[in-house]
Amino acid sequence: MKIEKLESLGILAGGIAHDFNNLLTGIMGYISLAKVYYKNPKFAVLDMLTDAEKATFRARDLTQQLLVFSKGGMPVLKSSSIEEILKRFD
């Protein structure tokens, strides 16, 4: 039973690391694009930086969830609007 729990924890940690890496990749990508195009008026650099900021907020939220989990707390479950969730990725 202990081995199964450790394996489950390893799978969870791998999934979290993957999600966090995706967020950081997005942040780095938007900032890199903004640096390349900041002088070109054809590109919406402010939009790129705003998207990087949004990804930073999602990374912060993921980190907060990890801290709650690591302290033995129960995750807070709440209802969400699918429309609001999809707007975050727009």
Secondary structure, 3 states (H helix, E strand, C coil): CHHHHHHHHHHHHHHHHHHHHHHHHHHHHHHHHHHHHCCCCCCCHHHHHHHHHHHHHHHHHHHHHHHHHHCCCCCCCCCCCHHHHHHHCC
